[in-house]
Amino acid sequence: MTTIAERYAALQEQIAQAAARAGRRPEAITLVAVTKTWPAAVVVAAYQAGMRHFGENRPEELAAKRPEVEARLGRDSGITWHLIGPVQSRKSDLAADYADVFHALDRLKIARRLSERLQENGRGNLPVFLEVNVSGEAAKAGLECSRWEEEPAQRRALQEVATAVAGLPGLQPLGLMTMAPWQVEEATIRSVFRRTKALAEWLQAAVPQAGWSALSMGMTDDFVSAIEEGATHIRVGRALFGPRSDEE
Ligand SMILES: *Cc1c(COP(=O)(O)O)cnc(C)c1O
């Protein structure tokens, strides 16, 4: 049996090597350990192995697990909780109340609801990534940006959302998040990451009143390419915790 600590060490080594190949410092990359479907005890074990950033994809699971973990480790454990999956309107209050960073903002309606709640709940600003669909896969969430280079309408739609988000109290824009397509060649995945970085650079010029320099991209199967292409946040589950029982 490989332990979480051993997998974490191996992953850190791979992150360091990918960063070195790209001439980047490993500290520039935040590893978000994705604990969705795993119980609080697994988060505690990962914490004891040294991890501090945890990712959940469903607001209700985050809202249940965070207090359990805090009951064991205290409220000032230094953990940052990342909500990495999309939020429906009726779950937006949970997201505003329990997430420290939100990676999957893709609709103005959700942005407005989060902003309202954040002005009430006293938690301060919520850093957010706009999720963009650069691969064009129909199943992917995110703002449609699959042809952003040649379609002004796609750029305009992104710019409108980004401008509105930058003006909403309680939300702090960080950058763009994307998901690579499934089961395609490495070159295709890499091009999605590269195009997402180029889109973030375009957005920084188009909506300069907010920062958009962070890039949340890369999971267990593709984090090496993502780091080489500029990811600042990678979201890794299976490489740390093994296959999830309700999937695969
Ligand atoms: C589950 C999930 C991940 C992690 O996936 P792994 O393949 O387990 O590394 C990353 N991002 C999002 C949005 C997810 O839902």
The ligand as an SDF file (V2000), in Angstrom:
LIG
                    3D

 15 15  0  0  0  0  0  0  0  0999 V2000
  -12.4860   15.8320   -9.6200 C   0  0  0  0  0  0  0  0  0  0  0  0
  -11.9430   17.1000  -10.1390 C   0  0  0  0  0  0  0  0  0  0  0  0
  -10.5490   17.2850  -10.2550 C   0  0  0  0  0  0  0  0  0  0  0  0
   -9.5240   16.2390   -9.8670 C   0  0  0  0  0  0  0  0  0  0  0  0
   -9.5110   15.1700  -10.7600 O   0  0  0  0  0  0  0  0  0  0  0  0
   -8.4430   13.9740  -10.6650 P   0  0  0  0  0  0  0  0  0  0  0  0
   -8.5090   13.3550  -11.9960 O   0  0  0  0  0  0  0  0  0  0  0  0
   -8.8880   13.1130   -9.5450 O   0  0  0  0  0  0  0  0  0  0  0  0
   -7.1130   14.5940  -10.3680 O   0  0  0  0  0  0  0  0  0  0  0  0
  -10.1050   18.5110  -10.7350 C   0  0  0  0  0  0  0  0  0  0  0  0
  -10.9650   19.4900  -11.1000 N   0  0  0  0  0  0  0  0  0  0  0  0
  -12.2970   19.3450  -11.0100 C   0  0  0  0  0  0  0  0  0  0  0  0
  -13.1840   20.4630  -11.4180 C   0  0  0  0  0  0  0  0  0  0  0  0
  -12.8360   18.1480  -10.5300 C   0  0  0  0  0  0  0  0  0  0  0  0
  -14.1590   18.0140  -10.4300 O   0  0  0  0  0  0  0  0  0  0  0  0
  1  2  1  0
  2  3  1  0
  2 14  2  0
  3  4  1  0
  3 10  2  0
  4  5  1  0
  5  6  1  0
  6  7  2  0
  6  8  1  0
  6  9  1  0
 10 11  1  0
 11 12  2  0
 12 13  1  0
 12 14  1  0
 14 15  1  0
M  END
$$$$
